Amino acid sequence: MKRLHAVLLPLLALGALLLVGCDRQTGFDERAEAVALTDETLCFYTGLRLSDFGGPKAQLHFAGETPRFYADTVKMFHVLLNPGTRPGSVRAAFVQDMSDSDWYAPGDRWIDARDAWYVQGSALIGPLGPTFAAFSSQAAAERFAAEHGGTTLRFADVNTEMVIIDGGALHDTSM
């Protein structure tokens, strides 16, 4: 019996540490707050000045770094779903709420990306092409989809195949 405890206790402790480590890698810090855009805020990925373009933007907060802004939500999802593209653990993710917002001037209404409702495949595009429109409520997302087309999704519904950002270049066999 002592021998069994000697084996089981370290294994249980290791399992608990792995679970805590996983939570720290993927868990968000609830104390983080969205940062307001300025006229000079640039997209981390493209260098575009965000105030020059419509559509919902995103911001990711990483441990030990200033927030990174993205010109569209597709890039945010790409980074979140591909751990090799990020510098460390994610503290927070925010998207602009397009509920009652002008597509071409969305303003500074930020919501937690995990709580948002998304519309994929609408007729409206972001500065980098098709994007996910983000909404604080299901009703707002469904109204938008009824008017502009697209499919309503939750954060957990988005997968890596939906956020490929190579523009098809990796699949171009004509070169």
C-alpha positions as CSV (number, residue, x, y, z in Angstrom):
1,M,0.0,0.0,0.0
2,K,2.8,2.4,0.9
3,R,4.5,1.6,-2.5
4,L,1.2,2.5,-4.3
5,H,1.0,5.8,-2.5
6,A,4.7,6.5,-3.3
7,V,3.8,6.1,-7.0
8,L,0.4,7.7,-7.0
9,L,1.1,10.9,-5.0
10,P,3.9,12.1,-7.4
11,L,1.7,11.3,-10.4
12,L,-1.2,13.2,-9.0
13,A,1.0,16.2,-8.1
14,L,2.4,16.2,-11.6
15,G,-1.1,16.0,-13.1
16,A,-2.2,19.0,-11.0
17,L,0.8,21.0,-12.1
18,L,0.1,20.2,-15.7
19,L,-3.5,21.4,-15.4
20,V,-2.4,24.6,-13.7
21,G,0.2,25.1,-16.4
22,C,-2.3,24.6,-19.1
23,D,-4.7,27.1,-17.5
24,R,-2.0,29.7,-17.4
25,Q,-1.1,29.1,-21.0
26,T,-4.7,29.5,-22.3
27,G,-6.5,31.3,-19.5
28,F,-7.1,35.0,-19.8
29,D,-6.5,37.5,-17.0
30,E,-9.9,38.8,-16.0
31,R,-8.3,42.1,-14.7
32,A,-7.1,43.2,-18.1
33,E,-8.9,46.1,-19.8
34,A,-9.2,47.1,-23.4
35,V,-7.0,49.9,-24.5
36,A,-8.6,52.8,-26.5
37,L,-7.5,53.3,-30.1
38,T,-5.8,56.6,-31.1
39,D,-5.4,58.1,-34.6
40,E,-1.8,56.7,-34.5
41,T,-2.6,53.1,-33.4
42,L,-1.1,50.6,-35.9
43,C,-1.9,47.0,-36.8
44,F,0.9,44.8,-35.3
45,Y,0.7,42.5,-38.3
46,T,0.4,44.9,-41.3
47,G,1.5,48.4,-39.9
48,L,-1.8,49.8,-41.2
49,R,-3.1,52.8,-39.3
50,L,-6.3,51.4,-37.9
51,S,-8.3,54.7,-38.0
52,D,-8.0,54.6,-41.8
53,F,-10.1,51.4,-42.1
54,G,-13.5,50.1,-41.3
55,G,-14.6,46.8,-39.9
56,P,-14.0,45.4,-36.4
57,K,-10.5,45.5,-35.0
58,A,-9.0,43.3,-32.3
59,Q,-6.4,43.6,-29.6
60,L,-4.5,40.9,-27.8
61,H,-2.7,41.3,-24.5
62,F,0.3,39.1,-23.8
63,A,2.1,38.7,-20.5
64,G,4.9,41.3,-20.2
65,E,4.0,43.2,-23.4
66,T,1.9,46.2,-24.5
67,P,-1.3,45.2,-26.3
68,R,-1.0,44.2,-29.9
69,F,-3.7,45.6,-32.2
70,Y,-5.0,43.9,-35.4
71,A,-6.8,45.4,-38.3
72,D,-9.3,42.6,-38.3
73,T,-10.6,39.7,-36.2
74,V,-9.4,37.0,-38.5
75,K,-5.8,37.8,-37.6
76,M,-6.7,37.7,-33.9
77,F,-8.2,34.3,-34.2
78,H,-5.3,33.1,-36.3
79,V,-2.9,34.1,-33.5
80,L,-5.1,32.6,-30.8
81,L,-5.6,29.3,-32.6
82,N,-1.9,28.9,-33.6
83,P,0.2,29.0,-30.4
84,G,3.5,29.3,-32.4
85,T,2.4,32.8,-33.7
86,R,2.3,34.4,-30.2
87,P,5.1,35.6,-27.9
88,G,3.7,34.0,-24.7
89,S,0.6,33.5,-22.7
90,V,-2.5,35.5,-23.6
91,R,-3.8,37.8,-20.9
92,A,-6.8,39.1,-22.7
93,A,-8.5,39.4,-26.1
94,F,-10.9,42.2,-27.1
95,V,-12.9,42.9,-30.3
96,Q,-14.9,46.0,-31.3
97,D,-18.6,45.6,-30.8
98,M,-20.3,46.3,-34.1
99,S,-23.8,46.4,-32.5
100,D,-25.3,49.8,-33.5
101,S,-21.9,50.8,-34.9
102,D,-21.0,52.2,-38.3
103,W,-18.9,49.6,-40.2
104,Y,-16.6,52.3,-41.5
105,A,-16.1,54.0,-38.1
106,P,-16.7,51.3,-35.4
107,G,-15.6,53.5,-32.5
108,D,-14.1,52.3,-29.2
109,R,-16.7,49.9,-27.8
110,W,-14.6,46.9,-26.9
111,I,-15.9,43.6,-25.6
112,D,-14.2,40.4,-24.4
113,A,-13.6,38.3,-27.5
114,R,-14.7,35.1,-25.7
115,D,-18.2,36.6,-25.0
116,A,-18.8,38.0,-28.4
117,W,-21.1,36.6,-31.1
118,Y,-19.5,36.6,-34.6
119,V,-20.8,36.7,-38.1
120,Q,-18.6,35.0,-40.7
121,G,-19.0,35.4,-44.4
122,S,-21.0,38.6,-44.6
123,A,-20.9,40.9,-47.7
124,L,-18.9,43.5,-45.7
125,I,-15.1,43.0,-45.6
126,G,-12.4,44.3,-43.4
127,P,-9.1,46.0,-44.5
128,L,-7.5,42.5,-45.1
129,G,-10.5,40.9,-46.7
130,P,-13.3,38.7,-45.3
131,T,-13.5,39.1,-41.5
132,F,-15.6,38.1,-38.5
133,A,-18.0,40.9,-37.5
134,A,-18.2,40.9,-33.6
135,F,-21.3,41.6,-31.5
136,S,-22.2,41.8,-27.9
137,S,-25.5,40.0,-28.3
138,Q,-26.9,37.2,-30.4
139,A,-29.8,39.3,-31.5
140,A,-27.4,42.0,-32.9
141,A,-25.4,39.3,-34.7
142,E,-28.5,37.8,-36.2
143,R,-29.8,41.2,-37.4
144,F,-26.5,41.8,-39.1
145,A,-26.4,38.4,-40.7
146,A,-30.0,38.9,-42.0
147,E,-29.0,42.2,-43.6
148,H,-25.5,41.4,-44.8
149,G,-25.4,37.6,-45.0
150,G,-23.2,35.2,-43.2
151,T,-23.3,32.6,-40.4
152,T,-23.6,33.4,-36.7
153,L,-20.9,31.7,-34.5
154,R,-19.6,31.8,-31.0
155,F,-15.9,32.2,-30.1
156,A,-15.5,28.4,-29.5
157,D,-17.0,27.6,-32.9
158,V,-14.1,29.3,-34.8
159,N,-11.4,26.8,-36.0
160,T,-8.1,27.1,-37.7
161,E,-9.5,26.3,-41.2
162,M,-11.7,29.4,-40.9
163,V,-8.7,31.7,-40.2
164,I,-6.1,30.8,-42.8
165,I,-4.3,34.0,-43.7
166,D,-2.0,33.0,-46.6
167,G,-4.5,34.4,-49.2
168,G,-4.2,31.1,-51.0
169,A,-0.6,31.5,-51.8
170,L,0.4,28.2,-50.2
171,H,-2.1,26.4,-52.5
172,D,-1.0,28.1,-55.7
173,T,0.5,25.4,-57.9
174,S,0.8,27.6,-61.0
175,M,4.2,29.1,-60.0
